Structures are given as C-alpha cells and as structure tokens.
Amino acid sequence: MNFEAGIRFIVFLVIFGVTNYLIMLRRYENDIKKKKYLQQEKISRLYPKGSFIF
C-alpha cells in the first residue's frame, strides 16, 4: 500500500466517522424529545382536565 492510498483511507475513515457521529447525534436528540413528550403525556393522565389540586 503506497502513501497516497494510506492518506485516502485515513480521510475516508474521518469522513465516515463524522457522518456516523452526526447521524447518531440527531437520533439521540430525537429520542430525548420523544421521551420528554411521553413523560408529559403520562403526567397529564394523572391529572385529568377539570380536576383541581389543593
């Protein structure tokens, strides 16, 4: 394997790693939003509309 091929391979690995990181970050942020929404839904079921807490 010559020097140029090694450099290309390293660049490929870096680009692949950055792309994978960005995809996983987006997925993680979406999961956090879903969990927050589900938590709010569960809490809202505990206190139905029209009920008052003293």
Residue pairs with C-beta under 8 A, 6 or more apart in sequence:
47 53
